[in-house]
Amino acid sequence: MSAPEDQGTPDGEDAPVTVIGIGADGWDTLSRQAQQAIEQAGAVIGGPRQLDLLPAHVRARRITWGKPLRDSVRPLVEEYAPLGLVVLASGDPWHYGIGRTLAGQLSPGRLRVMPSASSMSLACARLGWPVESAQVVHALGADVSPIRRIAYPGTRMLVLVPRGESVLAVATHLSEAGLGASEVWVLGDLGSARESCVQASAAQWLAGPPADPGTLPRLAIVAIEVAAEDPGRVPALVPGLPDDSFHGDGQLTKWEVRAFTLAALAPRPGELLWDVGAGSGTISVEWCRAHGSCAAVAIETRADRSAHIAANARAFGVPCLRVVHGQAPDALAGLPRPDAVFIGGGFTAAGLLEACWEALPPGGRLVANVVTLESEAALVAARSRLGGELGRIQVSQAEPVGSFSAWAAARPVTQWRVTRPR
C-alpha cells in the first residue's frame, strides 16, 4: 500500500516512524504532542491492549503485530510507513520494550520516540526505591529462575512476569534458596485507576498467600527485597562453590580445582563456553554465574548426568546453560562457535581436541584437565604442537589419623591452558 503521489510522502524505506509509549492510564495522560501525532497518523501499529486505549475519534487504521513479532516488524512498518505511521509501546519503548527491535531493523534516524514512564519507574516510585538500586529480571517467558543468580541479602529486584500469579514461582525459588524471609510485592496495573499492591514475605506467599493468586492482575511486576534466614546458605560471588551444593553422582570438578579452572577460562561478558565431558555441569554453572550475559553449552554422554546438569542450571538460576546429550566430537556439530572450551573428560577421544581447536576463534581459550597418565601423555603431546602452559594442581586435606591429623592428598590434576593465536 502506498500514499498518493501528490502528497509527496516518502516511500516505505525512508518514511519516519513515530514510537509513542502509552501507560495503563491511557490517552488522557499522553502529552498533547503525542496525541496530535496519533490523530494525524494514517496507521497505528501496536498490541491489542495498547490499541484498545485509543479513543474512538482516532481515525487511523489500527494494525496488530504479527507472530512472531520480530519477523513482522519490517514488513508491517514498510507497508504502512508511507501513510504516516505511529507505533504504540508500553511505557518507555527503550526499557525492555519494542524500541530495541525497531532500532535493530530500521535506521535509527527514522525513529522519533516519545516515551512515557516505564512500569519499572512507577514500581520504584510506589516503593520509595531509587531506580538505580533495583535490578531488573526479565521473566516474561515464565521462567523466573534467573532471580537465583542475583538474589543476595539486601538486593532489590523488579521481576517482569507474564502474570501476577507468577509470584508463587518467585516465592518458591526464593524459599528453596533459603531466602524465604524476603519481602515480595505484587504491583498490578501501575498507572491506572485499578492500580493495586499486595505484600508478604516469600514464605507467606507459599504458606497462606495474602491474596488468591488467580485474582492477581495480569499486568504486574513482582518486586523483591531479599533477606536470608541463614546468610551462610547464600552462594558466594567468586568461583569455587561447595561441592555439596550441586546435584550429581560425585562426578564433578572439585571446588578447589574448579576455582583454578574458572580463573584459567577467564569468562568475560557475552562469551560462550563449551563444557565437554561436563559431568554435573559445575564448570558451566560457574561460568554462567560470572555475568548475566555469559552462556554455556554442556556436552555430556550420560543421560542421568545430563539431567543433573539441567537441575543445577535451575538451582543456580542460569537458564543460559544448554545441555547437549551426546558423544563429542560428533555432538559438537552445529553448535554455536565458542569463545572458550573446557575439556573435563574424554580428552583422548579421537578427533575431540582437533574439533574444539578448529571451533575456537583467534584469541579463544582452551583449558583441559586430566588425571590419568594416558591423558597426560596426550595432553603433553598437544602442548608440544599448539603451545600453551602446563600446570599441576595438587590439593591435600587434613584428615584424622587416630587422635592426630595428617595430610591426605587428592589425585593431582594436570591442566593445560592455551590461547588460539590471533
GUMAR-513552 format. One line per 3 residues: number of its first residue (from 0); their letters; for each residue x negated, y, z negated of C-alpha. Coordinates in pm, 1 decimal. Layout:
N
NUM) A) X:Y:Z ~ ...
END
This chain:
422
0) MSA) 0.0:0.0:0.0 ~ -130.5:347.5:81.3 ~ -13.9:706.0:42.8
3) PED) 97.5:914.6:343.1 ~ -198.2:1065.3:527.5 ~ -73.9:1424.3:490.1
6) QGT) -116.4:1403.5:110.8 ~ -495.2:1373.0:150.1 ~ -508.0:1103.7:-118.2
9) PDG) -844.4:922.4:-143.9 ~ -845.8:559.1:-35.9 ~ -849.5:280.9:-295.9
12) EDA) -1228.9:257.4:-313.4 ~ -1264.0:622.8:-415.5 ~ -940.4:729.0:-584.5
15) PVT) -981.9:824.8:-950.7 ~ -818.8:622.7:-1226.2 ~ -689.9:776.3:-1549.1
18) VIG) -708.0:548.3:-1852.8 ~ -485.9:652.3:-2145.3 ~ -491.2:497.4:-2489.8
21) IGA) -149.4:474.2:-2647.7 ~ -81.5:372.0:-3006.4 ~ 207.4:184.5:-3161.4
24) DGW) 373.9:520.7:-3230.1 ~ 419.8:561.9:-2857.0 ~ 493.7:857.1:-2634.1
27) DTL) 558.3:1132.2:-2888.1 ~ 206.1:1133.6:-3029.6 ~ 28.2:1142.6:-2691.7
30) SRQ) -132.9:1474.2:-2606.3 ~ 55.8:1689.8:-2357.5 ~ -232.7:1636.5:-2115.2
33) AQQ) -188.1:1258.6:-2137.2 ~ 189.7:1287.2:-2099.7 ~ 152.3:1501.3:-1788.4
36) AIE) -92.7:1253.9:-1635.2 ~ 163.5:975.8:-1677.2 ~ 452.3:1190.6:-1549.7
39) QAG) 257.8:1283.2:-1235.9 ~ 131.6:929.2:-1165.1 ~ 269.3:720.8:-882.5
42) AVI) 188.9:395.1:-1063.8 ~ 114.2:286.1:-1420.0 ~ -56.0:-44.6:-1498.1
45) GGP) -59.7:-198.2:-1845.9 ~ 56.9:-479.1:-2066.8 ~ 430.4:-523.6:-2128.0
48) RQL) 401.1:-374.4:-2476.5 ~ 233.6:-56.3:-2355.5 ~ 471.0:-15.1:-2062.2
51) DLL) 773.1:-50.9:-2293.3 ~ 653.3:256.0:-2485.4 ~ 708.0:483.5:-2185.2
54) PAH) 1030.4:689.2:-2184.7 ~ 1294.5:649.8:-1916.7 ~ 1212.9:977.3:-1742.1
57) VRA) 871.4:846.7:-1630.4 ~ 934.8:752.0:-1268.8 ~ 600.6:593.5:-1187.0
60) RRI) 603.6:236.8:-1065.0 ~ 524.8:7.0:-1360.1 ~ 293.9:-288.9:-1298.8
63) TWG) 175.6:-551.4:-1545.2 ~ -171.5:-705.3:-1527.6 ~ -205.7:-1048.8:-1373.0
66) KPL) -363.1:-1354.4:-1535.4 ~ -647.9:-1395.4:-1585.7 ~ -671.9:-1022.4:-1646.8
69) RDS) -1033.3:-983.2:-1529.0 ~ -950.0:-1128.3:-1186.1 ~ -651.2:-897.5:-1139.2
72) VRP) -820.6:-567.2:-1225.1 ~ -989.0:-475.8:-897.2 ~ -708.4:-588.6:-659.2
75) LVE) -440.6:-401.0:-853.7 ~ -649.0:-87.4:-902.5 ~ -745.2:-65.7:-535.4
78) EYA) -385.3:-123.2:-426.0 ~ -228.4:143.5:-646.9 ~ -508.3:397.9:-697.0
81) PLG) -411.0:596.2:-381.1 ~ -69.7:666.4:-539.8 ~ -226.8:832.8:-843.3
84) LVV) -292.4:559.5:-1098.7 ~ -276.8:556.4:-1477.9 ~ -393.4:253.7:-1676.4
87) LAS) -242.5:220.8:-2024.3 ~ -451.7:71.5:-2304.3 ~ -405.3:13.3:-2675.1
90) GDP) -562.5:286.1:-2888.0 ~ -921.8:350.0:-2783.5 ~ -990.0:178.5:-2447.0
93) WHY) -1363.7:168.0:-2524.5 ~ -1326.4:-12.6:-2858.0 ~ -1257.8:-379.4:-2778.6
96) GIG) -1025.8:-254.0:-2503.4 ~ -994.1:-263.1:-2127.9 ~ -1248.8:14.2:-2082.1
99) RTL) -1536.3:-233.0:-2062.9 ~ -1361.3:-443.9:-1799.0 ~ -1278.3:-140.1:-1585.9
102) AGQ) -1629.4:2.8:-1614.6 ~ -1773.0:-334.0:-1509.3 ~ -1571.5:-338.4:-1185.9
105) LSP) -1534.7:27.8:-1089.9 ~ -1789.0:305.6:-1054.8 ~ -1797.5:499.5:-1384.6
108) GRL) -1733.5:827.5:-1203.2 ~ -1383.5:710.5:-1108.4 ~ -1266.8:673.4:-1468.4
111) RVM) -1103.6:955.4:-1664.1 ~ -1039.7:828.9:-2016.2 ~ -809.1:978.5:-2282.4
114) PSA) -840.2:767.2:-2598.2 ~ -612.3:753.8:-2900.0 ~ -710.9:636.4:-3248.1
117) SSM) -806.7:268.2:-3245.2 ~ -633.6:25.9:-3478.3 ~ -971.2:-23.0:-3648.6
120) SLA) -994.2:350.6:-3724.2 ~ -637.6:350.8:-3855.1 ~ -709.3:48.7:-4076.8
123) CAR) -1013.8:219.8:-4228.5 ~ -809.6:535.3:-4284.8 ~ -542.9:340.8:-4475.4
126) LGW) -801.7:155.9:-4687.9 ~ -1024.2:454.9:-4752.5 ~ -1323.7:288.6:-4584.7
129) PVE) -1584.0:478.1:-4382.5 ~ -1553.5:330.0:-4033.8 ~ -1926.2:256.2:-4017.0
132) SAQ) -1902.1:46.9:-4335.7 ~ -1684.3:-221.0:-4173.2 ~ -1798.8:-493.0:-3935.5
135) VVH) -1554.4:-586.8:-3660.5 ~ -1491.2:-952.9:-3577.0 ~ -1308.0:-1026.4:-3253.5
138) ALG) -1093.3:-1333.8:-3312.2 ~ -816.9:-1282.2:-3056.4 ~ -879.2:-1633.6:-2928.7
141) ADV) -751.6:-1757.6:-3268.9 ~ -1097.9:-1880.8:-3374.2 ~ -1179.3:-1690.5:-3693.3
144) SPI) -1490.0:-1894.3:-3780.2 ~ -1729.0:-1607.6:-3683.4 ~ -1642.9:-1441.6:-4015.7
147) RRI) -1854.7:-1709.1:-4187.5 ~ -2175.4:-1581.8:-4026.0 ~ -2143.7:-1229.7:-4169.0
150) AYP) -1942.8:-1291.5:-4488.3 ~ -2169.8:-1178.4:-4771.3 ~ -2064.7:-1027.6:-5105.4
153) GTR) -1994.8:-659.3:-5059.1 ~ -1937.9:-688.8:-4683.1 ~ -1630.0:-523.9:-4535.3
156) MLV) -1476.9:-677.0:-4225.2 ~ -1195.3:-597.2:-3985.0 ~ -1080.8:-913.6:-3807.6
159) LVP) -885.4:-868.2:-3484.8 ~ -640.5:-1158.1:-3483.1 ~ -372.2:-1266.7:-3233.9
162) RGE) -100.7:-1264.3:-3502.9 ~ -64.2:-1178.6:-3869.3 ~ -24.5:-1538.4:-3977.9
165) SVL) -388.9:-1596.0:-3880.8 ~ -461.0:-1465.6:-4230.9 ~ -425.2:-1824.2:-4352.8
168) AVA) -711.8:-1938.0:-4128.7 ~ -918.9:-1643.2:-4252.9 ~ -842.5:-1731.2:-4616.1
171) THL) -930.7:-2096.8:-4554.2 ~ -1273.7:-2010.2:-4411.5 ~ -1347.1:-1772.8:-4698.3
174) SEA) -1242.1:-2024.2:-4963.6 ~ -1443.4:-2306.8:-4804.5 ~ -1747.7:-2078.7:-4817.6
177) GLG) -1698.8:-2006.5:-5189.7 ~ -1556.5:-1660.8:-5116.3 ~ -1201.7:-1715.4:-5239.3
180) ASE) -1227.6:-1406.3:-5461.6 ~ -1245.9:-1182.3:-5154.0 ~ -967.4:-925.5:-5118.9
183) VWV) -770.2:-970.3:-4796.8 ~ -525.5:-722.2:-4645.2 ~ -290.0:-775.4:-4351.4
186) LGD) -222.6:-436.9:-4190.3 ~ 58.4:-451.8:-3939.2 ~ 194.4:-222.4:-3666.6
189) LGS) -54.0:50.6:-3756.3 ~ 56.1:395.3:-3646.1 ~ 421.4:304.3:-3604.2
192) ARE) 727.8:357.1:-3821.9 ~ 713.5:-17.5:-3901.7 ~ 362.7:1.0:-4049.3
195) SCV) 300.9:-247.7:-4331.8 ~ 24.2:-365.1:-4563.4 ~ 11.3:-685.4:-4770.4
198) QAS) -281.6:-753.1:-5004.2 ~ -402.3:-1055.5:-5204.0 ~ -720.8:-1249.5:-5265.4
201) AAQ) -814.1:-1526.4:-5020.7 ~ -737.5:-1785.1:-5288.9 ~ -394.3:-1630.4:-5348.6
204) WLA) -309.5:-1634.2:-4979.5 ~ -363.0:-2011.1:-4984.5 ~ -208.8:-2089.2:-5324.0
207) GPP) 100.2:-1871.2:-5314.8 ~ 94.1:-1610.3:-5038.0 ~ 245.8:-1271.6:-5127.2
210) ADP) 439.2:-1280.7:-4800.0 ~ 576.6:-1552.3:-4574.0 ~ 306.2:-1584.2:-4306.7
213) GTL) 575.4:-1640.0:-4045.1 ~ 719.0:-1294.6:-4111.4 ~ 389.8:-1105.4:-4082.6
216) PRL) 363.7:-865.3:-3788.1 ~ 222.1:-988.6:-3462.1 ~ 23.7:-667.8:-3418.9
219) AIV) -204.0:-698.6:-3719.1 ~ -557.4:-654.0:-3841.3 ~ -696.1:-861.4:-4127.2
222) AIE) -927.3:-655.8:-4347.9 ~ -1164.4:-826.5:-4592.1 ~ -1377.2:-705.1:-4879.3
225) VAA) -1598.8:-1004.6:-4950.2 ~ -1660.6:-1130.2:-5302.8 ~ -1811.9:-1461.0:-5418.0
228) EDP) -1722.1:-1679.9:-5715.1 ~ -2080.1:-1811.1:-5709.9 ~ -2326.6:-1594.4:-5512.8
231) GRV) -2572.4:-1885.9:-5517.6 ~ -2349.8:-2073.2:-5271.8 ~ -2373.0:-1799.3:-5010.0
234) PAL) -2622.0:-1890.9:-4731.4 ~ -2939.8:-1683.6:-4719.2 ~ -3009.0:-1449.9:-4429.8
237) VPG) -3352.1:-1595.1:-4348.1 ~ -3403.0:-1933.7:-4176.9 ~ -3459.6:-2243.9:-4385.2
240) LPD) -3112.7:-2313.7:-4524.6 ~ -3088.3:-2603.9:-4773.3 ~ -3069.7:-2943.6:-4606.0
243) DSF) -2763.6:-3044.6:-4806.4 ~ -2562.5:-2752.0:-4668.5 ~ -2537.4:-2930.5:-4332.5
246) HGD) -2312.5:-3217.1:-4226.2 ~ -2506.0:-3515.3:-4096.1 ~ -2665.3:-3853.4:-4144.6
249) GQL) -3000.6:-3720.7:-4261.2 ~ -3137.2:-3678.9:-3908.0 ~ -3233.9:-3313.0:-3927.6
252) TKW) -3534.2:-3084.2:-3926.6 ~ -3615.6:-3034.1:-4296.8 ~ -3575.1:-2683.6:-4425.3
255) EVR) -3946.0:-2602.0:-4461.7 ~ -4027.0:-2723.1:-4110.4 ~ -3713.7:-2554.5:-3979.0
258) AFT) -3828.4:-2216.9:-4110.3 ~ -4165.2:-2259.5:-3932.9 ~ -3987.5:-2371.0:-3615.6
261) LAA) -3747.4:-2076.8:-3604.5 ~ -4039.3:-1839.9:-3650.5 ~ -4212.4:-2004.9:-3353.9
264) LAP) -3898.9:-1991.4:-3136.8 ~ -3861.2:-1619.9:-3222.9 ~ -3490.3:-1563.6:-3140.5
267) RPG) -3400.7:-1222.0:-3000.5 ~ -3054.9:-1067.2:-2946.9 ~ -2869.3:-1210.8:-2649.5
270) ELL) -3101.0:-1507.1:-2594.1 ~ -3002.7:-1868.8:-2523.0 ~ -3169.4:-2176.1:-2674.4
273) WDV) -3173.3:-2532.4:-2551.1 ~ -3200.0:-2764.9:-2852.7 ~ -3298.1:-3101.9:-2704.8
276) GAG) -3251.3:-3404.5:-2928.8 ~ -3053.1:-3183.3:-3164.8 ~ -2969.9:-3437.4:-3438.6
279) SGT) -2745.4:-3241.2:-3676.3 ~ -2793.1:-2915.9:-3487.0 ~ -2971.9:-2733.3:-3768.7
282) ISV) -3212.4:-2552.3:-3534.9 ~ -2924.7:-2443.0:-3310.1 ~ -2719.3:-2321.0:-3605.4
285) EWC) -3001.3:-2114.0:-3749.6 ~ -3088.8:-1974.7:-3405.3 ~ -2728.6:-1854.4:-3361.4
288) RAH) -2721.5:-1705.8:-3711.5 ~ -3019.4:-1486.3:-3622.3 ~ -2792.9:-1247.4:-3429.0
291) GSC) -2429.2:-1243.0:-3325.0 ~ -2522.9:-1235.9:-2955.4 ~ -2755.1:-1539.2:-2969.7
294) AAV) -2623.3:-1865.6:-2825.4 ~ -2742.7:-2224.9:-2811.5 ~ -2679.4:-2549.7:-2626.9
297) AIE) -2741.1:-2857.1:-2842.0 ~ -2809.4:-3174.0:-2640.5 ~ -2759.2:-3498.1:-2833.9
300) TRA) -2721.8:-3858.5:-2717.9 ~ -2523.1:-3997.1:-3012.4 ~ -2153.1:-3919.7:-3038.6
303) DRS) -2149.0:-3918.3:-3419.8 ~ -2431.3:-3666.3:-3434.2 ~ -2263.7:-3453.6:-3168.1
306) AHI) -1962.5:-3440.9:-3398.3 ~ -2185.9:-3334.2:-3686.8 ~ -2325.8:-3051.0:-3476.0
309) AAN) -1974.3:-2925.9:-3397.5 ~ -1882.5:-2941.5:-3767.8 ~ -2193.3:-2744.9:-3862.1
312) ARA) -2119.5:-2481.9:-3598.3 ~ -1775.4:-2430.4:-3750.0 ~ -1903.0:-2433.7:-4108.2
315) FGV) -2158.5:-2161.2:-4038.8 ~ -1938.5:-1952.3:-3809.8 ~ -2134.9:-1987.4:-3485.8
318) PCL) -1884.9:-2077.2:-3209.8 ~ -2152.7:-1971.4:-2958.8 ~ -2314.5:-2313.0:-3019.0
321) RVV) -2216.7:-2551.0:-2737.0 ~ -2260.2:-2924.8:-2780.5 ~ -2358.9:-3141.3:-2481.5
324) HGQ) -2329.0:-3513.8:-2545.9 ~ -2574.1:-3687.6:-2315.6 ~ -2926.8:-3803.6:-2247.2
327) APD) -3188.3:-3549.2:-2147.6 ~ -3322.0:-3473.0:-1894.6 ~ -3011.3:-3573.9:-1696.3
330) ALA) -2784.9:-3385.0:-1939.3 ~ -2973.6:-3060.9:-1868.2 ~ -2849.8:-3038.6:-1510.2
333) GLP) -2619.6:-2741.8:-1455.8 ~ -2683.8:-2577.3:-1792.2 ~ -2741.6:-2201.4:-1800.4
336) RPD) -3107.3:-2104.3:-1794.8 ~ -3256.5:-2085.3:-2144.9 ~ -3480.6:-1819.0:-2295.1
339) AVF) -3631.7:-2075.6:-2530.3 ~ -3637.9:-2454.5:-2560.2 ~ -3684.3:-2667.4:-2869.6
342) IGG) -3760.7:-3037.1:-2825.3 ~ -3695.1:-3209.2:-3153.8 ~ -3652.1:-3561.9:-3021.6
345) GFT) -3736.1:-3767.1:-2714.0 ~ -4048.4:-3575.5:-2618.0 ~ -4191.0:-3880.3:-2438.2
348) AAG) -3879.2:-3932.9:-2222.0 ~ -3970.3:-3941.1:-1854.5 ~ -3922.9:-3604.2:-1687.5
351) LLE) -3798.4:-3425.3:-2000.5 ~ -4085.7:-3183.8:-2050.7 ~ -4103.6:-3106.1:-1679.6
354) ACW) -3729.8:-3027.0:-1663.8 ~ -3747.6:-2799.1:-1967.4 ~ -4059.9:-2620.3:-1845.0
357) EAL) -3913.8:-2556.8:-1498.6 ~ -3593.5:-2420.6:-1651.7 ~ -3777.2:-2157.1:-1856.0
360) PPG) -3814.7:-1809.0:-1708.5 ~ -4150.7:-1627.9:-1724.4 ~ -4203.6:-1531.1:-2087.4
363) GRL) -3975.8:-1811.7:-2208.9 ~ -4088.3:-2009.5:-2512.8 ~ -4107.2:-2384.5:-2567.1
366) VAN) -4158.9:-2542.6:-2908.6 ~ -4185.9:-2917.9:-2967.8 ~ -4209.2:-3105.4:-3298.2
369) VVT) -4327.4:-3466.5:-3312.1 ~ -4415.2:-3711.6:-3588.3 ~ -4531.0:-4030.9:-3412.0
372) LES) -4883.3:-4094.9:-3280.4 ~ -4749.4:-4176.7:-2935.0 ~ -4552.4:-3849.8:-2915.4
375) EAA) -4850.4:-3657.4:-3049.8 ~ -5072.5:-3801.9:-2776.7 ~ -4821.4:-3692.3:-2510.9
378) LVA) -4797.7:-3351.3:-2672.5 ~ -5176.7:-3304.1:-2674.6 ~ -5188.3:-3402.3:-2307.2
381) ARS) -4916.3:-3149.3:-2226.5 ~ -5107.6:-2879.9:-2408.2 ~ -5419.2:-2955.8:-2202.9
384) RLG) -5217.7:-2890.2:-1884.2 ~ -4998.1:-2596.8:-1989.8 ~ -5188.7:-2430.5:-2271.0
387) GEL) -5030.9:-2304.3:-2590.1 ~ -5110.2:-2365.2:-2954.7 ~ -5108.5:-2677.7:-3169.9
390) GRI) -5040.6:-2683.2:-3539.5 ~ -4966.6:-2936.3:-3809.8 ~ -4705.0:-2878.6:-4077.3
393) QVS) -4766.8:-3079.0:-4392.4 ~ -4520.2:-3046.2:-4679.9 ~ -4559.1:-3202.9:-5023.5
396) QAE) -4314.1:-3202.8:-5313.1 ~ -4387.6:-3267.9:-5679.2 ~ -4221.5:-3590.9:-5793.0
399) PVG) -4221.3:-3769.8:-6128.2 ~ -4478.9:-4039.8:-6192.8 ~ -4382.1:-4180.2:-6529.0
402) SFS) -4395.6:-3888.9:-6771.2 ~ -4616.3:-3689.4:-6532.3 ~ -4577.1:-3542.1:-6181.8
405) AWA) -4768.0:-3595.2:-5860.3 ~ -4753.0:-3469.8:-5505.7 ~ -4550.3:-3678.1:-5261.0
408) AAR) -4627.1:-3591.7:-4900.3 ~ -4367.3:-3599.2:-4623.7 ~ -4470.2:-3717.5:-4278.8
411) PVT) -4677.8:-3446.5:-4111.9 ~ -4518.0:-3270.6:-3815.6 ~ -4730.1:-3173.3:-3518.5
414) QWR) -4596.2:-2862.5:-3347.8 ~ -4676.0:-2731.8:-3001.0 ~ -4590.7:-2370.5:-2915.1
417) VTR) -4628.3:-2240.9:-2560.7 ~ -4503.4:-1944.8:-2356.8 ~ -4448.5:-1971.8:-1983.2
420) PR) -4682.2:-1726.4:-1805.8 ~ -4528.9:-1412.8:-1656.3
END
